[in-house]
Amino acid sequence: MKAKNILAALLLMIGSNMMAEETKALTISYSGTEQSIPLPIVKRITFEDGYVVVSTAEGKHSYPISVLEKMTFTTVDDPTAIEALPEQAENVVYKNGTLSVKGNGLLRVYSTSGALVSIAQVAEGANISLNGLPAGVYVVRMGDKTIKVKK
């Protein structure tokens, strides 16, 4: 009997370890959108003042608990939520090669592979040209707003 329990525990540990190795991203669903963050860059997940805060090697991402639908660990090889992102946001608009940004904050532009291709500190709004980037799809993030841009 003891041998069976030990064998069952050993198989459970091996199976759990194999499942953990397959997990590639933390996927967060909120307000009808979905964002996946690669696990290698996730440092910590905390709950602060009504927000889920995901600290990564690139900075902090905050999600209001009131709009959070689910958080899961996913096993997809190339997690992206580009299709689910809006084309425009109230404070970030792309038109004719230029991002028109309202407000203050750090603006980041990512390629579809997740590489940071441009970063700018915005104070009281700005117009930022993306003409130096090759044609393609980009993800633009400023504050709690994230949009996709097709250039």
HELIX and SHEET records of a PDB file:
HELIX    1   1 LYS A    2  GLU A   22  1                                  21    
HELIX    2   2 LEU A   39  ILE A   41  5                                   3    
HELIX    3   3 ILE A   65  VAL A   67  5                                   3    
HELIX    4   4 ILE A   82  ALA A   84  5                                   3    
SHEET    1   A 3 THR A  33  PRO A  38  0                                        
SHEET    2   A 3 ALA A  25  TYR A  30 -1                                        
SHEET    3   A 3 LEU A  68  THR A  74 -1                                        
SHEET    1   B 3 VAL A  42  GLU A  48  0                                        
SHEET    2   B 3 TYR A  51  THR A  56 -1                                        
SHEET    3   B 3 GLY A  59  PRO A  64 -1                                        
SHEET    1   C 3 VAL A  92  LYS A  95  0                                        
SHEET    2   C 3 THR A  98  VAL A 101 -1                                        
SHEET    3   C 3 ALA A 126  SER A 129 -1                                        
SHEET    1   D 4 LEU A 116  VAL A 122  0                                        
SHEET    2   D 4 GLY A 105  SER A 111 -1                                        
SHEET    3   D 4 VAL A 137  MET A 142 -1                                        
SHEET    4   D 4 LYS A 145  LYS A 150 -1                                        
END                                                                             
